[in-house]
């Protein structure tokens, strides 16, 4: 498709920004040196400068090298948004490791799959998640376990840090910093555009959790695109900029558009460990100066309805970004009325190292689209036979650009399924491009459920339900939810007539992280099926809509 979107670009945006040479670890080192005395990360009243962050990252890198971690080894990081997150990420990359981000709320079943699939040698785990980790250890071959206490790097002694005994296989984060405290500086590995730096796990298009291989080139390109798109507009506002990061850093949006984006222009990140604590988040917004905000529709909606939102001073905030799930017009309108800012909708995927498109930052009103393709990004709307469709026609959104992943980790068959012969990634989303070049999404190609921006697949939930001895059949669909956008609902055929809804909910709680758990359980005598035995989810959706 011709790049008709370029005619709608703000004149300040370079449509072909150069992608810098050099490795991501070199980028980290150079930025930490360039902005050395500036505030880099704030959490719970404590700040780290870029110089302090680099010093701590070096300690982590020295410790990892001493543990035998070599270039290409996978290192898992299982943390919420706390000061240790950037320190461990940067230290891992400087040591030559490949970062594997893990949701600290995962159940043992989910955790086992991701750690086993990635082949992680080291796990840095949030101390409160330690019980879940220990349950899956017999099924893993982890070499080293490090616990990060909630008080780590905050200058306090936390009760969690006191746990453990001689012979315990866990090492404290504080011990890592002490052991790695002496020695020569670890030089970043030499540049290699094809070298993996992250395995970022995603549901993909089939529901099987897969690791998207994101390379040096992917990350550097994604940052060049973001800098070209947002840099000219942020430069107009007085700095230093401070970004509120309420979305979890293990999610690609917060990681790339938040932590890494802030790194390259010396911005500070205000790390929110638990955005579900709205009172605590409001306290931060009231007490801290901030200039950039990121979130999802559900978060903005919750803030709008908080009784203290009018106490927040938005006068220095340059823009509010949103992604991961569609922003509702009513939420955008109410947020504009309260904050004075339009929500800038963006669209991306783990497989594209964050953004594919975003709305412009030049004051255009929220229009329900997901904006314009970012610089260096090509879009093609295609039908089921891979034929490119015309402007305005609905089809699958396909994307090509330097930010598109190298493939799925150890899954060439899955990679082949999502890539076209001419190098486009099939996103699994249905949409169209209008005459102005704006991308508009209409629905998911598959049955994926979007819960507060997180991908949830019916097949995974169904598989868990069928593991219960009292369940004969199960099917899961999405229903609209005012808090999370969508929520899973499960239809169950009982094997045990005595099985109750509470027991099913308890079973799901033991095997699924919170956002994947069915909001409602409906028992049926049978599930609707096609002549070949396929469960007809559309019939269930139609039935559910009538109630």
Buried (B, 14 or more C-beta within 10 A) or exposed (E): BEBBBBEBBBEBBBBEBEBBEBBBBBBBBBBBEEBBEBBBBBBBEEBBBBBBBBBBBBBBBBBBBEBEBEEEBBBBBBBBBBBBBBBBBBBBBBBBBBBBBBBBBBBBBBBBBBBBBBBBBBBBBBBBBBEBBBBBBEEBEBBBBBBBBBBBBBEEEBEBBEBBEEEEEBBBBBBBBEBBEEBEEBEBBEBEBEBBBBBBBBBBBBBBBBBBBBBBBBBBBBBBBBBBBBBBBBEEEEEEBBBBBBBBBBBBBBBBBBBBBBBBBBBBBBBBBEBEEBEBBBEBBEEBEBBBBBBBBBBBBBBBEBEEBEEBEBEEBBBBBBBBBBBBEEBBBBBBEBBEBBBBBBBBBBBBBBBBBBBBBEEBEBBEBBBBBBBBBBBBBBEEEBEBBEBEEBBBBBBBBBBBBBBBBBBEEBBEEBBBEEEBBBBBBBBBBBEEBBBBBEEBBBBBBBBBBBBBBBBBBBBBBBEBEBBBBBBBBBBEBEEBBBBBBBBBBBEEEEBEBEBBBEBBEEBBBEBBBBBEBBBBEEBBEEEEEEBEBEBBBEBBEEE
